[in-house]
Amino acid sequence: MAENILVIGGGPAGLNAATMLSELGVKVTLAERDSFLGGNPKKFKYKFLFPDMQPADDVIGKLIKKAETNSNIKVYLSSEVSDFKENGKKFDATIKSPDGNETKTFDSVIVATGFEHFDPARDAKYSYQLFDDVIDIKDLERMMGEGNFVRPSNGQPPKNVAFILCVGSRDRHVGNQYCSRVCCTVSVKQAIELREHFPDCEVYIFYMDIRTYGFFEDLYWKAMEEYDVQIVKGRVAEITSGENNTVICKGEDTLLRGPFEIPFDMVVLASGMEGGPQSSEMAKKLGLELDEHGFLKPQNVTLAPFKSNKEGVFLAGACTGPKAISDSITEGGAAAMDAYIYAVKNH
Amino acid sequence: MAENILVIGGGPAGLNAATMLSELGVKVTLAERDSFLGGNPKKFKYKFLFPDMQPADDVIGKLIKKAETNSNIKVYLSSEVSDFKENGKKFDATIKSPDGNETKTFDSVIVATGFEHFDPARDAKYSYQLFDDVIDIKDLERMMGEGNFVRPSNGQPPKNVAFILCVGSRDRHVGNQYCSRVCCTVSVKQAIELREHFPDCEVYIFYMDIRTYGFFEDLYWKAMEEYDVQIVKGRVAEITSGENNTVICKGEDTLLRGPFEIPFDMVVLASGMEGGPQSSEMAKKLGLELDEHGFLKPQNVTLAPFKSNKEGVFLAGACTGPKAISDSITEGGAAAMDAYIYAVKNH
């Protein structure tokens, strides 16, 4: 009899773990709380992925198709793990789906429950939801994916746009001291896309540090040199309404050492990533540890980033911290390997 | 008969790939060019690892021990792949070791040939090798590992130390446009260690952007708040000799908008990472692609960061770009999974 492995979460990490395991003949149960596979990239309709602007569907779509068409993978949508308990070295889990409850015994478990986008409405200074033209990077990504680059307030092309980095990240005021890793690169990517779409539109990025780490740096050079994006070190302290249907960013340019008040047609907030309620639910239900930032805690951040504190339960993707899709896919592979080893040994 | 898999490179990525594969009963051949396992962390005697300051030996030593004591892993030290050719879906490789040449047929191959530290002597403005008290982060790491925190010139404790970030990274002048990802966090970690060891020593970090991404940010807060490390946005343009056996950093503070000339007892250069000659050798010998930065190129940076352009040959660790040890270990796991799938299918 083949090994049975439970994968919780159908985003990039869970999908890759499930498809790799299925190639070894493992029977995979894939439980996804949403009514579709693909995780946040699918939910928020990401269009092009950094760093190489490949269509998100070429990556996510491919993983979804593999999972949906593989007879070794049973997908449960709109489903959750309602009950979980250890059974010797194995695990008995009940999947609650629209078709009813099903309890199975699994040899090992991979938790890949992902992240939540930070809700910028939680920080009043950004006036998100107060002004139509203040949106965030996930809103803009979805709009651009729909071919809709215009101002929400009036449907007109923007003449100037500001990106504000570190919204909900590196900010103890909202409870998130950590950096969300990808928002700098997403913003630089979107700034380039805006400039491509509207060559006459001025684009500013207000930053604390530009963290286009590793080869993502190539995009940063490109934004400055080929697309003339204005990159300004400074913090925006307040967003207010201006004349002629504009929104005003007030703040301080820390390099020029002076205050600024600039009216923009659109402001895009680079919202960060949070563990979300599903991380604490998983921690409680499966007996896993949470870290101080509200994400699931690996057994050892260097030696075993994809092992949980519980033997036989593995972690992959953004449930252990903010990361790029490529990192989530890789962790899905590593967790699959480890979950398979455990399953083979204890089968 | 068990599958045979060749792992080239015995650093964190290769070690983890080898040990995980061995747990599935795979016969692993591990070829390492150096006379020891452990890669750069071992070669340069890394002492404590960011972000949680765990002893490097607890991580690397554990992986080495696992590899050395597992009967499924045959380790070849001071060895290289001298010949490589495809044999149907398999690969014939000759390992040239001090004991002679051995040719075997492998079901799949993992390339984990790592990186080289950038040699700061290549950039004359830093006066590395000209002044004893100008060292780099790998030198300091080794010195601290040996319990030796003092000035190389006179064996005295330093009264002030400067870290200069982005040496050999984000610098087209030396041919490396990319960011090396880890040098910011390594520098912040070492600054904390210096302040712990010499509470009266002033420590400065000169930076372009502080890229302590993700949870590494915690170390940055700690350096500023608990250790009073001075973090200065500015570029050092030149290092010269000063009075009283000091070295002078000349540059511009971009926040205060003024030039500075500060004498230091020690300067630590945050040297970056390069693909090194082994990447181009591997590319040539195995028929792999190199990227524009001189690292091995994955088939797809998002969907398949651990697959090479050649079916059956997989990539893991810093040979595909600068990364943290944790990332290399994870990639080792993912590449192991993929190499195992390929091996099982084509065995």
HADDOCK unambig.tbl for C-alpha pairs under 7 A between the chains (distance, minus, plus):
assign (segid A and resid 23 and name CA) (segid B and resid 341 and name CA) 6.73 0.50 0.50
assign (segid A and resid 24 and name CA) (segid B and resid 341 and name CA) 6.32 0.50 0.50
assign (segid A and resid 59 and name CA) (segid B and resid 303 and name CA) 5.72 0.50 0.50
assign (segid A and resid 178 and name CA) (segid B and resid 214 and name CA) 5.90 0.50 0.50
assign (segid A and resid 178 and name CA) (segid B and resid 215 and name CA) 5.30 0.50 0.50
assign (segid A and resid 178 and name CA) (segid B and resid 217 and name CA) 5.59 0.50 0.50
assign (segid A and resid 178 and name CA) (segid B and resid 218 and name CA) 6.51 0.50 0.50
assign (segid A and resid 179 and name CA) (segid B and resid 213 and name CA) 5.58 0.50 0.50
assign (segid A and resid 179 and name CA) (segid B and resid 214 and name CA) 4.47 0.50 0.50
assign (segid A and resid 179 and name CA) (segid B and resid 215 and name CA) 6.38 0.50 0.50
assign (segid A and resid 179 and name CA) (segid B and resid 217 and name CA) 6.16 0.50 0.50
assign (segid A and resid 180 and name CA) (segid B and resid 214 and name CA) 5.35 0.50 0.50
assign (segid A and resid 181 and name CA) (segid B and resid 213 and name CA) 5.29 0.50 0.50
assign (segid A and resid 181 and name CA) (segid B and resid 214 and name CA) 5.03 0.50 0.50
assign (segid A and resid 209 and name CA) (segid B and resid 209 and name CA) 4.87 0.50 0.50
assign (segid A and resid 209 and name CA) (segid B and resid 210 and name CA) 6.11 0.50 0.50
assign (segid A and resid 210 and name CA) (segid B and resid 209 and name CA) 6.10 0.50 0.50
assign (segid A and resid 211 and name CA) (segid B and resid 211 and name CA) 5.37 0.50 0.50
assign (segid A and resid 211 and name CA) (segid B and resid 213 and name CA) 6.88 0.50 0.50
assign (segid A and resid 213 and name CA) (segid B and resid 179 and name CA) 5.59 0.50 0.50
assign (segid A and resid 213 and name CA) (segid B and resid 181 and name CA) 5.29 0.50 0.50
assign (segid A and resid 213 and name CA) (segid B and resid 211 and name CA) 6.88 0.50 0.50
assign (segid A and resid 214 and name CA) (segid B and resid 178 and name CA) 5.89 0.50 0.50
assign (segid A and resid 214 and name CA) (segid B and resid 179 and name CA) 4.47 0.50 0.50
assign (segid A and resid 214 and name CA) (segid B and resid 180 and name CA) 5.34 0.50 0.50
assign (segid A and resid 214 and name CA) (segid B and resid 181 and name CA) 5.04 0.50 0.50
assign (segid A and resid 214 and name CA) (segid B and resid 322 and name CA) 6.37 0.50 0.50
assign (segid A and resid 215 and name CA) (segid B and resid 178 and name CA) 5.30 0.50 0.50
assign (segid A and resid 215 and name CA) (segid B and resid 179 and name CA) 6.39 0.50 0.50
assign (segid A and resid 217 and name CA) (segid B and resid 178 and name CA) 5.58 0.50 0.50
assign (segid A and resid 217 and name CA) (segid B and resid 179 and name CA) 6.17 0.50 0.50
assign (segid A and resid 218 and name CA) (segid B and resid 178 and name CA) 6.53 0.50 0.50
assign (segid A and resid 254 and name CA) (segid B and resid 255 and name CA) 6.24 0.50 0.50
assign (segid A and resid 255 and name CA) (segid B and resid 254 and name CA) 6.25 0.50 0.50
assign (segid A and resid 255 and name CA) (segid B and resid 255 and name CA) 4.78 0.50 0.50
assign (segid A and resid 301 and name CA) (segid B and resid 326 and name CA) 6.79 0.50 0.50
assign (segid A and resid 302 and name CA) (segid B and resid 325 and name CA) 6.57 0.50 0.50
assign (segid A and resid 302 and name CA) (segid B and resid 326 and name CA) 4.21 0.50 0.50
assign (segid A and resid 303 and name CA) (segid B and resid 59 and name CA) 5.70 0.50 0.50
assign (segid A and resid 303 and name CA) (segid B and resid 326 and name CA) 6.33 0.50 0.50
assign (segid A and resid 303 and name CA) (segid B and resid 329 and name CA) 6.89 0.50 0.50
assign (segid A and resid 305 and name CA) (segid B and resid 326 and name CA) 6.83 0.50 0.50
assign (segid A and resid 322 and name CA) (segid B and resid 214 and name CA) 6.36 0.50 0.50
assign (segid A and resid 325 and name CA) (segid B and resid 302 and name CA) 6.57 0.50 0.50
assign (segid A and resid 326 and name CA) (segid B and resid 301 and name CA) 6.79 0.50 0.50
assign (segid A and resid 326 and name CA) (segid B and resid 302 and name CA) 4.21 0.50 0.50
assign (segid A and resid 326 and name CA) (segid B and resid 303 and name CA) 6.34 0.50 0.50
assign (segid A and resid 326 and name CA) (segid B and resid 305 and name CA) 6.83 0.50 0.50
assign (segid A and resid 329 and name CA) (segid B and resid 303 and name CA) 6.89 0.50 0.50
assign (segid A and resid 330 and name CA) (segid B and resid 331 and name CA) 6.22 0.50 0.50
assign (segid A and resid 330 and name CA) (segid B and resid 334 and name CA) 5.77 0.50 0.50
assign (segid A and resid 331 and name CA) (segid B and resid 330 and name CA) 6.22 0.50 0.50
assign (segid A and resid 331 and name CA) (segid B and resid 334 and name CA) 6.82 0.50 0.50
assign (segid A and resid 333 and name CA) (segid B and resid 333 and name CA) 6.94 0.50 0.50
assign (segid A and resid 333 and name CA) (segid B and resid 334 and name CA) 4.26 0.50 0.50
assign (segid A and resid 333 and name CA) (segid B and resid 337 and name CA) 6.39 0.50 0.50
assign (segid A and resid 334 and name CA) (segid B and resid 330 and name CA) 5.76 0.50 0.50
assign (segid A and resid 334 and name CA) (segid B and resid 331 and name CA) 6.82 0.50 0.50
assign (segid A and resid 334 and name CA) (segid B and resid 333 and name CA) 4.25 0.50 0.50
assign (segid A and resid 334 and name CA) (segid B and resid 334 and name CA) 4.02 0.50 0.50
assign (segid A and resid 334 and name CA) (segid B and resid 337 and name CA) 6.84 0.50 0.50
assign (segid A and resid 337 and name CA) (segid B and resid 333 and name CA) 6.38 0.50 0.50
assign (segid A and resid 337 and name CA) (segid B and resid 334 and name CA) 6.83 0.50 0.50
assign (segid A and resid 337 and name CA) (segid B and resid 337 and name CA) 5.13 0.50 0.50
assign (segid A and resid 341 and name CA) (segid B and resid 23 and name CA) 6.72 0.50 0.50
assign (segid A and resid 341 and name CA) (segid B and resid 24 and name CA) 6.32 0.50 0.50
